[in-house]
Amino acid sequence: MTRQRIRRLLLIISLLLFPITLYYFSPALIINAGLNRTINGSFIVFVLMFLLSIPFGRIFCSYFCPTGGLQECAFAINEKNPKQGWRNYIKFIIWGSWLIAVVFCYFYSGEVVTINFFFETENGISVSSIQSYIIYYGIVCLVFIPSILFGKRVFCHYFCWMAPFMMLGTKLRRVLHLPGIHIKTNDQSKCISCGKCNKVCPMGIDVISETKNKKIDNTECIQCGACIDNCPKNVLTYGIIERKENNNGK
């Protein structure tokens, strides 16, 4: 359980720092940066999310995402699992449309002339004026309200523009048979179907069904380890996907 306390603490810290870091996750600011022929902070952050997700999956979502921390605060009000299925693809429509706009803006404006990580921030701080506070609280409401209405981390499932970067990185790792962090089963026969793993999963994944495949392949998994820490039979553990493992189909 120590791991989960640390995880939640890091999420709370990231949430408290959100007024500082907001613009480094901004999907709008990167468009403005493109029109100004600038590589900005959010451009760099999104590229890093994709690259780091190849070995680490969506671990950013479970330990460092401020909106993830905000949504987990909403668990105290609504801890139901959100409906998933086709709804999980809504974020890809949002992400795809936005990515096309970003690419267009950079190509339209011509050659990039500068790299400015702190683009349009005040000494590196995102929320530094009344106008930026309006944006900040608008985003807080955009994330928090759906969470209390529809359940666990619903914003991550339906709307997050960052998740697709990490999901595609995870998919690329599997296609290339690269090693990377995942959750696997030690011995599925020990599972007593108590349902604790399903109950504690912050993403509302049906972990019991996933473990029948010897590892959790669901790209909605954020590698938080809550299912590992709460399994009474130690059925689950972290593992590294090896080339050999993929080639043999194990």
N, C-alpha and C positions, 0 to 999 in steps of 0.2 A: 504493500500500500504506500510505502515511502515514495515510490516512483510517481504515483498519481498525485500525491501531495505536492511534489516538486513540479509536476506538470501544471497543476492548477495554479500554483504560485507564479510560475513563469507566464501563464496566460493573463493573470491579474496584473502583473507588472507591465506586460505588453499593452494591456487595455489602458492602464494609467498613463502610459507613454503615447497613447494614440494621438493626442493633440499635437505632439511633436512629429510623429511619424506619418500622419495621415497622407500627406502629399506624395510620400514615397510608394504608396500603393494606389495612387490615383489613376483611373483609366482616362479621365478627362485631361489631366495635366500633360500626359504623354502626347496627346493630339496637339495641344497648344505648343509643346516643345518641338514637335515635328514641323509645324508651320513656321517656327522660328529657327529651323535647321540646327536643333540642339538635341544632344543625347542627355536626357534628364535622369533624375533619381529613379523614377518609376520604371523607365526603360531598363536601367541596369538591374533593378530588383526583379523584374519579371524574367529577364534572361537568366539570372542566378537561380530563381525558383525552378525554371525548367531544367537547368543543368544539374542542380543539386538533387532534384527529384529522381534522377536516373539511379544513383546509389541509395538514396534515402527515402524515396517515395514521398508521401504527403506529410512528412514529419513536421514541417513548418506549421501546418494546420493544427496539429495537436499540441505543440509546445510554444509557439511564438506568434500566432495570429491574433491581433487585437480583436477582430470581429468574432473570432472563435471564442475568445474569453468572454465577450459580451453575450454571445448566445448561450454559453454554459451558465452564465448568471441567470438566464431565463429559465433554466431547468427547475429552479425553485418554484416557478409559477406553472410551467407546463413541461412535463417530462415524458410526454407521449412520443412515440415514433411517428414521424411524418410519413405521409404516403409517398412512395417513390416510383419505381417503374419509369414510364415515359417522362414523368415530370423532371427526372434528373437530367434530361437532355435539354431542358430550357436554357440552362447556363451555356451550353455550347452554341445555341442560336445567338444569345447575347454576345458571347465571346467572339464568335465568327464575324458577326456584323461589326463589332468594335474593332477587331483586328484588321479587317478590310479598310476601315476608316483610318487607322493608324498608318498602315502601309501607304495608302493614298496620300496622306498628309506629308509623309517623309519624301516620297517620290515627287510630289507636286512642288514642294518647296526647294528641291534641288539638293546639292551636295551639303552634307552635314559639316558645319564649320566649327562647332565647339562641343565640348563635353562639360556639362555643369550639373553635378549631382544635386546641388541645392537650388536648382531653377525655381524661381517664383516663391521661395521661402524667405522668411525674415531671420537671418543668421542661423539657418538650418531648421528653424521652428515653423511648422505648418500653420498652426492656429495662432495668429498673432494680431488679428484685427476683428472688428465686429462682423464684417462680411464673412470672414473665414469661420467664425463661430457658428454662423447660420448654416454654412456648408457642413460643418462638423456635426451639429445636432440633427441636421437632416439625414446624414448617413447613419447616425446612431439610431434614429427612429426607423430608417429603412431596414436595418438589420434586426433591431430588437422586437419591433411590433410583429413581424411575421413569425418570430420564434415563439412568442407567447400565444399566438393564435393557432399555429399549425404544428409546433413540436420541435424536437431536438434538431438543432443546427440546420433548420430548414433553408436558411439563406445559403449555406454551403451547398446544399443539394440542388437548389433551383436557380440561384441567381449569381453566385460568386464568379467574378471575371478572372480570379487568380487560379482557381482550382483546375481549369482545363490545362494550364501550363504544366502543372505537376502530374496530372493524369496522363497526359501525352508523354511526359518524361518516363513515367512508369511503364507505359505501353512500349516505348522504344527500348527500354532495358530488356523487356521480355522478348521482343522480336530479335534483338541482337544477342540474347542469351548472356547478358552481363550479370555479375553478382550484385546483389542489393538486399537491403533489409526487407523482410516480410514476416508475417506471423504464420507459423506452421503447427501441425499437431505432432506431439510426441508419440501418442498411441491413442488413436480415435476410439478403440474398443473400450477404453476406460471412461469414456463420456457417459454420464448418467442422465443426460438431458434435463438438468436441473433448471436451465434457462438463465442462470446468473450472468453468463457472458452476453446474452442478448439484452438483458435488462440494463447492464452497465455501459454498453457500447454507446458513446456519445453521438454516433452517426446512425444509430437505429438499424444496424445491419443484422441480418439473420445469421449470426455467427455459427450456430449449430449446423445449419445447412451447408455453410461454407467449409466447415472442417471435414466434411465428407470427401472433399477433394484434396485432403492432406495439407492444404494451405489456403489462406484467404486471398482469393484472386480479385475480389471486388475492388474496383478502383475508387470506390467511395471510402475505403478503409484509410484512416489517417495514421496508422501505426502507433496509436497512443498506448497500447498495451493494457488497457483496462480489462479486457477479456482474459488476458494472461494472469493478471494479478488477482482476479476474483474467481478463477476456476478452482474448485475444491479438490479436483483430482489431478491438477497439473497437466492437463491434456495439451495445453497450448504453450508455445514458447516462441521467442524470436529466432530467426534463422537467416542465413545468407543463401540466396539462390545462386547456385554454381552452374557453370556451363554444362558440366557433366550431368547435373540433375535435370536440366532442361532437355538435353539430348536424349536422355533415357526415358523422359516423360514422367519422372518421379516427382 
